[in-house]
Amino acid sequence: MFTKHELVTIYEALDELHPGTIAQFKDGAEVPVSELSAKLLLLINEEES
């Protein structure tokens, strides 16, 4: 899995994008950046527990 530092780095990079931006993956899945940020924040906070 990712280290906490890596998760925070990804979170900060996503934070620089407009919240309405849609991330599109190779398999065609589309996810709003705001949703990815929220999930990353949960993972970051979960690791602290």
mmCIF file of the N, C-alpha and C atoms, coordinates in Angstrom:
data_MODEL
# 
_entry.id   MODEL 
# 
loop_
_atom_site.group_PDB 
_atom_site.id 
_atom_site.type_symbol 
_atom_site.label_atom_id 
_atom_site.label_alt_id 
_atom_site.label_comp_id 
_atom_site.label_asym_id 
_atom_site.label_entity_id 
_atom_site.label_seq_id 
_atom_site.pdbx_PDB_ins_code 
_atom_site.Cartn_x 
_atom_site.Cartn_y 
_atom_site.Cartn_z 
_atom_site.occupancy 
_atom_site.B_iso_or_equiv 
_atom_site.pdbx_formal_charge 
_atom_site.auth_seq_id 
_atom_site.auth_comp_id 
_atom_site.auth_asym_id 
_atom_site.auth_atom_id 
_atom_site.pdbx_PDB_model_num 
ATOM 1   N N  . MET A 1 1  ? 0.835   -1.173 0.000   1.00 0.00 ? 1  MET A N  1 
ATOM 2   C CA . MET A 1 1  ? 0.000   0.000  0.000   1.00 0.00 ? 1  MET A CA 1 
ATOM 3   C C  . MET A 1 1  ? 0.890   1.251  0.000   1.00 0.00 ? 1  MET A C  1 
ATOM 4   N N  . PHE A 1 2  ? 0.293   2.387  0.128   1.00 0.00 ? 2  PHE A N  1 
ATOM 5   C CA . PHE A 1 2  ? 1.021   3.659  0.136   1.00 0.00 ? 2  PHE A CA 1 
ATOM 6   C C  . PHE A 1 2  ? 1.415   4.049  1.550   1.00 0.00 ? 2  PHE A C  1 
ATOM 7   N N  . THR A 1 3  ? 2.498   4.793  1.663   1.00 0.00 ? 3  THR A N  1 
ATOM 8   C CA . THR A 1 3  ? 2.869   5.350  2.963   1.00 0.00 ? 3  THR A CA 1 
ATOM 9   C C  . THR A 1 3  ? 1.999   6.587  3.208   1.00 0.00 ? 3  THR A C  1 
ATOM 10  N N  . LYS A 1 4  ? 1.969   7.027  4.450   1.00 0.00 ? 4  LYS A N  1 
ATOM 11  C CA . LYS A 1 4  ? 1.196   8.224  4.776   1.00 0.00 ? 4  LYS A CA 1 
ATOM 12  C C  . LYS A 1 4  ? 1.722   9.423  3.983   1.00 0.00 ? 4  LYS A C  1 
ATOM 13  N N  . HIS A 1 5  ? 3.028   9.521  3.862   1.00 0.00 ? 5  HIS A N  1 
ATOM 14  C CA . HIS A 1 5  ? 3.631   10.624 3.105   1.00 0.00 ? 5  HIS A CA 1 
ATOM 15  C C  . HIS A 1 5  ? 3.161   10.610 1.646   1.00 0.00 ? 5  HIS A C  1 
ATOM 16  N N  . GLU A 1 6  ? 3.118   9.437  1.041   1.00 0.00 ? 6  GLU A N  1 
ATOM 17  C CA . GLU A 1 6  ? 2.667   9.321  -0.350  1.00 0.00 ? 6  GLU A CA 1 
ATOM 18  C C  . GLU A 1 6  ? 1.193   9.709  -0.476  1.00 0.00 ? 6  GLU A C  1 
ATOM 19  N N  . LEU A 1 7  ? 0.368   9.279  0.469   1.00 0.00 ? 7  LEU A N  1 
ATOM 20  C CA . LEU A 1 7  ? -1.055  9.632  0.437   1.00 0.00 ? 7  LEU A CA 1 
ATOM 21  C C  . LEU A 1 7  ? -1.242  11.140 0.563   1.00 0.00 ? 7  LEU A C  1 
ATOM 22  N N  . VAL A 1 8  ? -0.482  11.762 1.447   1.00 0.00 ? 8  VAL A N  1 
ATOM 23  C CA . VAL A 1 8  ? -0.581  13.216 1.633   1.00 0.00 ? 8  VAL A CA 1 
ATOM 24  C C  . VAL A 1 8  ? -0.129  13.941 0.363   1.00 0.00 ? 8  VAL A C  1 
ATOM 25  N N  . THR A 1 9  ? 0.920   13.447 -0.269  1.00 0.00 ? 9  THR A N  1 
ATOM 26  C CA . THR A 1 9  ? 1.412   14.051 -1.514  1.00 0.00 ? 9  THR A CA 1 
ATOM 27  C C  . THR A 1 9  ? 0.350   13.983 -2.600  1.00 0.00 ? 9  THR A C  1 
ATOM 28  N N  . ILE A 1 10 ? -0.297  12.835 -2.736  1.00 0.00 ? 10 ILE A N  1 
ATOM 29  C CA . ILE A 1 10 ? -1.373  12.676 -3.736  1.00 0.00 ? 10 ILE A CA 1 
ATOM 30  C C  . ILE A 1 10 ? -2.534  13.599 -3.395  1.00 0.00 ? 10 ILE A C  1 
ATOM 31  N N  . TYR A 1 11 ? -2.902  13.648 -2.110  1.00 0.00 ? 11 TYR A N  1 
ATOM 32  C CA . TYR A 1 11 ? -4.004  14.510 -1.672  1.00 0.00 ? 11 TYR A CA 1 
ATOM 33  C C  . TYR A 1 11 ? -3.723  15.976 -2.015  1.00 0.00 ? 11 TYR A C  1 
ATOM 34  N N  . GLU A 1 12 ? -2.506  16.428 -1.742  1.00 0.00 ? 12 GLU A N  1 
ATOM 35  C CA . GLU A 1 12 ? -2.136  17.816 -2.031  1.00 0.00 ? 12 GLU A CA 1 
ATOM 36  C C  . GLU A 1 12 ? -2.170  18.104 -3.528  1.00 0.00 ? 12 GLU A C  1 
ATOM 37  N N  . ALA A 1 13 ? -1.753  17.145 -4.333  1.00 0.00 ? 13 ALA A N  1 
ATOM 38  C CA . ALA A 1 13 ? -1.790  17.329 -5.790  1.00 0.00 ? 13 ALA A CA 1 
ATOM 39  C C  . ALA A 1 13 ? -3.241  17.423 -6.276  1.00 0.00 ? 13 ALA A C  1 
ATOM 40  N N  . LEU A 1 14 ? -4.108  16.580 -5.739  1.00 0.00 ? 14 LEU A N  1 
ATOM 41  C CA . LEU A 1 14 ? -5.523  16.638 -6.125  1.00 0.00 ? 14 LEU A CA 1 
ATOM 42  C C  . LEU A 1 14 ? -6.158  17.948 -5.687  1.00 0.00 ? 14 LEU A C  1 
ATOM 43  N N  . ASP A 1 15 ? -5.708  18.476 -4.541  1.00 0.00 ? 15 ASP A N  1 
ATOM 44  C CA . ASP A 1 15 ? -6.254  19.719 -3.999  1.00 0.00 ? 15 ASP A CA 1 
ATOM 45  C C  . ASP A 1 15 ? -5.993  20.896 -4.934  1.00 0.00 ? 15 ASP A C  1 
ATOM 46  N N  . GLU A 1 16 ? -4.969  20.788 -5.776  1.00 0.00 ? 16 GLU A N  1 
ATOM 47  C CA . GLU A 1 16 ? -4.646  21.871 -6.712  1.00 0.00 ? 16 GLU A CA 1 
ATOM 48  C C  . GLU A 1 16 ? -5.570  21.875 -7.930  1.00 0.00 ? 16 GLU A C  1 
ATOM 49  N N  . LEU A 1 17 ? -6.288  20.781 -8.139  1.00 0.00 ? 17 LEU A N  1 
ATOM 50  C CA . LEU A 1 17 ? -7.215  20.696 -9.267  1.00 0.00 ? 17 LEU A CA 1 
ATOM 51  C C  . LEU A 1 17 ? -8.571  21.277 -8.875  1.00 0.00 ? 17 LEU A C  1 
ATOM 52  N N  . HIS A 1 18 ? -9.327  21.724 -9.864  1.00 0.00 ? 18 HIS A N  1 
ATOM 53  C CA . HIS A 1 18 ? -10.678 22.218 -9.616  1.00 0.00 ? 18 HIS A CA 1 
ATOM 54  C C  . HIS A 1 18 ? -11.528 21.059 -9.099  1.00 0.00 ? 18 HIS A C  1 
ATOM 55  N N  . PRO A 1 19 ? -12.305 21.262 -8.027  1.00 0.00 ? 19 PRO A N  1 
ATOM 56  C CA . PRO A 1 19 ? -13.093 20.176 -7.436  1.00 0.00 ? 19 PRO A CA 1 
ATOM 57  C C  . PRO A 1 19 ? -14.055 19.498 -8.412  1.00 0.00 ? 19 PRO A C  1 
ATOM 58  N N  . GLY A 1 20 ? -14.481 20.202 -9.438  1.00 0.00 ? 20 GLY A N  1 
ATOM 59  C CA . GLY A 1 20 ? -15.414 19.633 -10.404 1.00 0.00 ? 20 GLY A CA 1 
ATOM 60  C C  . GLY A 1 20 ? -14.740 18.811 -11.491 1.00 0.00 ? 20 GLY A C  1 
ATOM 61  N N  . THR A 1 21 ? -13.411 18.758 -11.469 1.00 0.00 ? 21 THR A N  1 
ATOM 62  C CA . THR A 1 21 ? -12.674 17.994 -12.470 1.00 0.00 ? 21 THR A CA 1 
ATOM 63  C C  . THR A 1 21 ? -12.992 16.514 -12.328 1.00 0.00 ? 21 THR A C  1 
ATOM 64  N N  . ILE A 1 22 ? -13.113 15.845 -13.461 1.00 0.00 ? 22 ILE A N  1 
ATOM 65  C CA . ILE A 1 22 ? -13.391 14.410 -13.467 1.00 0.00 ? 22 ILE A CA 1 
ATOM 66  C C  . ILE A 1 22 ? -12.120 13.674 -13.874 1.00 0.00 ? 22 ILE A C  1 
ATOM 67  N N  . ALA A 1 23 ? -11.717 12.714 -13.040 1.00 0.00 ? 23 ALA A N  1 
ATOM 68  C CA . ALA A 1 23 ? -10.564 11.869 -13.361 1.00 0.00 ? 23 ALA A CA 1 
ATOM 69  C C  . ALA A 1 23 ? -11.069 10.685 -14.170 1.00 0.00 ? 23 ALA A C  1 
ATOM 70  N N  . GLN A 1 24 ? -10.427 10.436 -15.304 1.00 0.00 ? 24 GLN A N  1 
ATOM 71  C CA . GLN A 1 24 ? -10.834 9.310  -16.154 1.00 0.00 ? 24 GLN A CA 1 
ATOM 72  C C  . GLN A 1 24 ? -9.679  8.311  -16.204 1.00 0.00 ? 24 GLN A C  1 
ATOM 73  N N  . PHE A 1 25 ? -10.019 7.047  -15.940 1.00 0.00 ? 25 PHE A N  1 
ATOM 74  C CA . PHE A 1 25 ? -9.015  5.995  -15.892 1.00 0.00 ? 25 PHE A CA 1 
ATOM 75  C C  . PHE A 1 25 ? -9.036  5.168  -17.173 1.00 0.00 ? 25 PHE A C  1 
ATOM 76  N N  . LYS A 1 26 ? -7.990  4.367  -17.369 1.00 0.00 ? 26 LYS A N  1 
ATOM 77  C CA . LYS A 1 26 ? -7.845  3.586  -18.598 1.00 0.00 ? 26 LYS A CA 1 
ATOM 78  C C  . LYS A 1 26 ? -9.036  2.686  -18.872 1.00 0.00 ? 26 LYS A C  1 
ATOM 79  N N  . ASP A 1 27 ? -9.656  2.163  -17.807 1.00 0.00 ? 27 ASP A N  1 
ATOM 80  C CA . ASP A 1 27 ? -10.787 1.253  -17.995 1.00 0.00 ? 27 ASP A CA 1 
ATOM 81  C C  . ASP A 1 27 ? -12.088 2.000  -18.284 1.00 0.00 ? 27 ASP A C  1 
ATOM 82  N N  . GLY A 1 28 ? -12.008 3.320  -18.381 1.00 0.00 ? 28 GLY A N  1 
ATOM 83  C CA . GLY A 1 28 ? -13.187 4.125  -18.707 1.00 0.00 ? 28 GLY A CA 1 
ATOM 84  C C  . GLY A 1 28 ? -13.920 4.663  -17.492 1.00 0.00 ? 28 GLY A C  1 
ATOM 85  N N  . ALA A 1 29 ? -13.521 4.244  -16.307 1.00 0.00 ? 29 ALA A N  1 
ATOM 86  C CA . ALA A 1 29 ? -14.160 4.733  -15.082 1.00 0.00 ? 29 ALA A CA 1 
ATOM 87  C C  . ALA A 1 29 ? -13.879 6.221  -14.906 1.00 0.00 ? 29 ALA A C  1 
ATOM 88  N N  . GLU A 1 30 ? -14.892 6.942  -14.467 1.00 0.00 ? 30 GLU A N  1 
ATOM 89  C CA . GLU A 1 30 ? -14.752 8.374  -14.213 1.00 0.00 ? 30 GLU A CA 1 
ATOM 90  C C  . GLU A 1 30 ? -15.146 8.666  -12.775 1.00 0.00 ? 30 GLU A C  1 
ATOM 91  N N  . VAL A 1 31 ? -14.308 9.448  -12.090 1.00 0.00 ? 31 VAL A N  1 
ATOM 92  C CA . VAL A 1 31 ? -14.545 9.784  -10.691 1.00 0.00 ? 31 VAL A CA 1 
ATOM 93  C C  . VAL A 1 31 ? -14.234 11.260 -10.484 1.00 0.00 ? 31 VAL A C  1 
ATOM 94  N N  . PRO A 1 32 ? -15.132 11.991 -9.826  1.00 0.00 ? 32 PRO A N  1 
ATOM 95  C CA . PRO A 1 32 ? -14.831 13.396 -9.539  1.00 0.00 ? 32 PRO A CA 1 
ATOM 96  C C  . PRO A 1 32 ? -13.619 13.524 -8.615  1.00 0.00 ? 32 PRO A C  1 
ATOM 97  N N  . VAL A 1 33 ? -12.794 14.519 -8.865  1.00 0.00 ? 33 VAL A N  1 
ATOM 98  C CA . VAL A 1 33 ? -11.610 14.763 -8.048  1.00 0.00 ? 33 VAL A CA 1 
ATOM 99  C C  . VAL A 1 33 ? -12.004 14.969 -6.584  1.00 0.00 ? 33 VAL A C  1 
ATOM 100 N N  . SER A 1 34 ? -13.123 15.614 -6.353  1.00 0.00 ? 34 SER A N  1 
ATOM 101 C CA . SER A 1 34 ? -13.565 15.852 -4.972  1.00 0.00 ? 34 SER A CA 1 
ATOM 102 C C  . SER A 1 34 ? -13.812 14.538 -4.240  1.00 0.00 ? 34 SER A C  1 
ATOM 103 N N  . GLU A 1 35 ? -14.323 13.537 -4.952  1.00 0.00 ? 35 GLU A N  1 
ATOM 104 C CA . GLU A 1 35 ? -14.564 12.221 -4.351  1.00 0.00 ? 35 GLU A CA 1 
ATOM 105 C C  . GLU A 1 35 ? -13.238 11.510 -4.046  1.00 0.00 ? 35 GLU A C  1 
ATOM 106 N N  . LEU A 1 36 ? -12.293 11.612 -4.963  1.00 0.00 ? 36 LEU A N  1 
ATOM 107 C CA . LEU A 1 36 ? -10.974 11.024 -4.726  1.00 0.00 ? 36 LEU A CA 1 
ATOM 108 C C  . LEU A 1 36 ? -10.296 11.679 -3.527  1.00 0.00 ? 36 LEU A C  1 
ATOM 109 N N  . SER A 1 37 ? -10.394 12.981 -3.428  1.00 0.00 ? 37 SER A N  1 
ATOM 110 C CA . SER A 1 37 ? -9.788  13.709 -2.302  1.00 0.00 ? 37 SER A CA 1 
ATOM 111 C C  . SER A 1 37 ? -10.404 13.265 -0.977  1.00 0.00 ? 37 SER A C  1 
ATOM 112 N N  . ALA A 1 38 ? -11.715 13.125 -0.959  1.00 0.00 ? 38 ALA A N  1 
ATOM 113 C CA . ALA A 1 38 ? -12.401 12.712 0.268   1.00 0.00 ? 38 ALA A CA 1 
ATOM 114 C C  . ALA A 1 38 ? -11.966 11.307 0.688   1.00 0.00 ? 38 ALA A C  1 
ATOM 115 N N  . LYS A 1 39 ? -11.836 10.402 -0.264  1.00 0.00 ? 39 LYS A N  1 
ATOM 116 C CA . LYS A 1 39 ? -11.417 9.043  0.049   1.00 0.00 ? 39 LYS A CA 1 
ATOM 117 C C  . LYS A 1 39 ? -9.968  9.007  0.528   1.00 0.00 ? 39 LYS A C  1 
ATOM 118 N N  . LEU A 1 40 ? -9.111  9.810  -0.086  1.00 0.00 ? 40 LEU A N  1 
ATOM 119 C CA . LEU A 1 40 ? -7.725  9.881  0.362   1.00 0.00 ? 40 LEU A CA 1 
ATOM 120 C C  . LEU A 1 40 ? -7.632  10.427 1.780   1.00 0.00 ? 40 LEU A C  1 
ATOM 121 N N  . LEU A 1 41 ? -8.428  11.427 2.086   1.00 0.00 ? 41 LEU A N  1 
ATOM 122 C CA . LEU A 1 41 ? -8.422  11.996 3.428   1.00 0.00 ? 41 LEU A CA 1 
ATOM 123 C C  . LEU A 1 41 ? -8.833  10.945 4.455   1.00 0.00 ? 41 LEU A C  1 
ATOM 124 N N  . LEU A 1 42 ? -9.818  10.128 4.120   1.00 0.00 ? 42 LEU A N  1 
ATOM 125 C CA . LEU A 1 42 ? -10.209 9.027  5.006   1.00 0.00 ? 42 LEU A CA 1 
ATOM 126 C C  . LEU A 1 42 ? -9.056  8.058  5.225   1.00 0.00 ? 42 LEU A C  1 
ATOM 127 N N  . LEU A 1 43 ? -8.349  7.712  4.162   1.00 0.00 ? 43 LEU A N  1 
ATOM 128 C CA . LEU A 1 43 ? -7.210  6.807  4.281   1.00 0.00 ? 43 LEU A CA 1 
ATOM 129 C C  . LEU A 1 43 ? -6.095  7.412  5.142   1.00 0.00 ? 43 LEU A C  1 
ATOM 130 N N  . ILE A 1 44 ? -5.835  8.688  4.949   1.00 0.00 ? 44 ILE A N  1 
ATOM 131 C CA . ILE A 1 44 ? -4.801  9.370  5.731   1.00 0.00 ? 44 ILE A CA 1 
ATOM 132 C C  . ILE A 1 44 ? -5.164  9.339  7.214   1.00 0.00 ? 44 ILE A C  1 
ATOM 133 N N  . ASN A 1 45 ? -6.401  9.667  7.504   1.00 0.00 ? 45 ASN A N  1 
ATOM 134 C CA . ASN A 1 45 ? -6.840  9.700  8.909   1.00 0.00 ? 45 ASN A CA 1 
ATOM 135 C C  . ASN A 1 45 ? -6.921  8.298  9.500   1.00 0.00 ? 45 ASN A C  1 
ATOM 136 N N  . GLU A 1 46 ? -7.247  7.309  8.688   1.00 0.00 ? 46 GLU A N  1 
ATOM 137 C CA . GLU A 1 46 ? -7.338  5.924  9.141   1.00 0.00 ? 46 GLU A CA 1 
ATOM 138 C C  . GLU A 1 46 ? -5.961  5.412  9.568   1.00 0.00 ? 46 GLU A C  1 
ATOM 139 N N  . GLU A 1 47 ? -4.931  5.790  8.830   1.00 0.00 ? 47 GLU A N  1 
ATOM 140 C CA . GLU A 1 47 ? -3.583  5.360  9.159   1.00 0.00 ? 47 GLU A CA 1 
ATOM 141 C C  . GLU A 1 47 ? -3.114  5.915  10.491  1.00 0.00 ? 47 GLU A C  1 
ATOM 142 N N  . GLU A 1 48 ? -3.660  7.048  10.916  1.00 0.00 ? 48 GLU A N  1 
ATOM 143 C CA . GLU A 1 48 ? -3.259  7.658  12.177  1.00 0.00 ? 48 GLU A CA 1 
ATOM 144 C C  . GLU A 1 48 ? -3.816  6.890  13.366  1.00 0.00 ? 48 GLU A C  1 
ATOM 145 N N  . SER A 1 49 ? -4.883  6.139  13.151  1.00 0.00 ? 49 SER A N  1 
ATOM 146 C CA . SER A 1 49 ? -5.533  5.392  14.240  1.00 0.00 ? 49 SER A CA 1 
ATOM 147 C C  . SER A 1 49 ? -4.708  4.210  14.682  1.00 0.00 ? 49 SER A C  1 
# 
